[in-house]
Amino acid sequence: MSAKVALVLVSHSRVLAEAVATLIRPMTGPDLKIACAAGAGDDGAELGTDATAILAAIEDLDSPAGTLVLMDIGSALLSAETALDLLDAVIRSRVSLCAAPFVEGAIAAGVAAAGGAQLDTVRAEAEAALESKRAQLGLDSAQTTPQPANNVDSVTREVRIADPAGLHLRPAAAIARLAQAQAANVTLAPADGSRVPAPATSLTALLGLGARGNATLRLSASGAGAEAALDVIEAVLTAPTQEPEPPEPVAATGPRPASPGIAIGPMRTLRTTMPPIARSLAKDRDAAKRALDAALGTAKRQGGAGHAILDAQRALLDDPALRAHAIALTDRDGLDAAPAWAEAIEAAASTIAALDNPILRARAADLRDAGALVLRALGVTHAAALPDGPPAILIADDLLPSLAVTLDRDRVPGVIDRAGGTASHAAILLRAAGIPYLVGAGATELKESAIVAFDGATGEFWLDPDAATLAMLRAREAQAARDEAASRSNPVRLADGSDITLWANVASRAEAEAADRANAAGIGLLRTEFLFLDRVLPPSEDEQCAMLRAIMAPMRGRPIVLRTLDAGADKPMPFLPLAPEQNPALGVRGLRALLDNDAIFETQLRAMLRAGVDHDARIMLPMVTNPSEVTAARAILNHAHEALAGAKTDHAWPVRLGIMIEVPAAALVIADFADIIDFVSIGTNDLTQYTLAADRNVPALAGLGGTAHPSVLALCRKVAAEARVPVSVCGEAAGDPEIAPLLASCGIRNLSTAPRSFAAIRKIFD
């Protein structure tokens, strides 16, 4: 384990210094060296400071990474300076006095030091500790956001969050996993200095930043591979967004709609069987810590059933800050494993629940849900049990995602939650399952066994509804079914008698399920790079195959286009040995990178072929420029097939091979590809920026035009006319109601976009 910066707390009051150390310890774990050089007289019982005590504390800790000294008031600084004058020159060179506020600075310094930050970075973050308080009180910043001083190995950059939901659970989990695998020490903080920097390895600390969509974060990294570490984390923050989660209503009383649909039936209470965890003491502290680690391992192995939400929940269990807090409670207070873990989870959940962002606030339930897995592994709780008997509407107290994902509408026609939220993961899962859901019922009188009816789209509900109300609801339900059927029409008939077929862009099982519900003709783009983003080593062939099968399952019987790994540029991968480039967008990326790393490429192709059994699987190559690249790729694909056939491994064969048109050069000579490809998909995002020589992420260049620019449309028209194979568009323009008709006018009849865009596209062509 590498050395970490040590902290010396110098105060006129020994009680104060020890209280601050106690406050810091749950956030740093027991490994961080902290010493209190406080008080005067025998045992520091008197108020004052003692230079010799400070000297002894520094000499005792003397970390190779350095020692930071924090002081409270007045003569504490004079005593600390005197101690430095008495120190050996070698030790003194590793000591830094800090001007930070004593309590806030010590907390910030402890978190940074525990994360492995270097001495200058630890001091800078401590000295910025009052910025969040000043921001909350509406005061001007007292300083610019701190930068690590005199540290040539430290790098910083500012990144804007692309996801409108902000830094919520799934991207935060990906960042934490990436950071835990890096040699560099990375922190994230709001660029405006409104919060103390969070160690990137701590998922709960990242969520605690409360970062909203479009906010700018300052990323800081020090140590080996600092630039590469920031590259992979920036890729997560700027990645294409998932389907946005709905905002929580700002002002609402009584039950609120969270998942649409009509629910009618008797009510039954969901029994959570979650008893209070007694604050019991451990008979053997070392045994208690071993039991906690074993339970954490058991909970992690349960996995997320291939579901992105549950997988992200499991990532919470990798948070070193949670384990460190629990271990500290055992070391300091002697708590047994279960109460120590329960307290650590509740402390972190309470912090998240207090955030002002409703989407992030709803993640407290995820933390408690993941924590419950560990308590069950410790044998102190049991999973929630559905009530016996016929189908019934459930009354819940904050429905947990792990239970929501198991519900079926035939068994549970609806859920009324006394707590919950429209942005909760339980709400997302119930919407996916088509189960009506009301949240925020609070103290509303709900009688078990009574008949209840409610509309999950409006929030209306009726206890013991009369016959007229039931008839009205049945009619409303029938009309909704008719509207749903009409909204699922695919293809869409145009005025000239031709059809526009809607396909889906997906990157997860949840998105594939959404594509199925939206009646997508198929998956026009399955992005595989998101399976790799948090990996220092690439996933194995078996792992890739399993992940792809989980995503593909909802679309069985319909065509599925799997795009090979599109790495490089804005999607760097730690395991790909790509050299630094001055202009990565024009460098080794997409198919170029894969052909330079043929072993990784062939492994992915084998996984795709194996996952494609019983599917109409097709493979698409990104960032193609010349026909020779396709020929080389097809040779590797053929070799992958021969290897699987030789091993008698079931796999899809033959498969169609297509290309993405993102490079103007390929569009201009599209006819040259006709004999070596089976289909074409136009990636309008890159094609537009390469054609206009304008980065789409630079607002100052927006005036140059977008996909609707005549030059881009001319290239689309040329591809549609000369490709001699099926042509689709899979870029963002396919889901834009203003641009989709222009693409249709170019002769394009297949549009692949996010399922949430289907309704708007259908409407524009009606």
Secondary structure, DSSP 8 states (H G I E B T S, - for coil): -----EEEEEES-HHHHHHHHHHHHHHH-TTS-EEEEE-BSGGG-BSS--HHHHHHHHHHH--TT-EEEEE-STHHHHHHHHHHHHS-HHHHTTEEEE-S-HHHHHHHHHHHHHTT--HHHHHHHHHTTTHHHHHHTT---SS------S-TT-EEEEEE--STT-S-HHHHHHHHHHHHT-SSEEEEEETTS-S--EETT-HHHHHHT---TT-EEEEEEESTTHHHHHHHHHHHHTS---S------SS--S-EEEE-SEEEEEEEE-B---------B-SSHHHHHHHHHHHHHHHHHT--TT-HHHHHHHHHTT-HHHHHHHHHHHHHH-B-HHHHHHHHHHHHHHHHHT-S-HHHHTTHHHHHHHHHHHHHHTTS----B--SSS--EEEESS--HHHHTT--TTT-S-EEESS--TTSHHHHHHHHHT--EEE--TT----TTSEEEEETTT--EEES--HHHHHHHHHHHHHHHHHHHHHT--SEE-TTS-EEEEEEEESSHHHHHHHHHTT-SSEEEEE-GGGTTT-SS---HHHHHHHHHHHHGGGTTSEEEEE----BTTB--TTS-----S-GGGSS-THHHHHHSHHHHHHHHHHHHHHTTTSEEEEEESS--SHHHHHHHHHHHHHHHHHHHHTT-----S-EEEEEE-SHHHHHTGGGGTTT-SEEEE-HHHHHHHHHT--TT-GGGGGG--TTSHHHHHHHHHHHHH--S-EEE-SGGGG-TTTHHHHHHTT--EEEE-GGGHHHHHHHH-
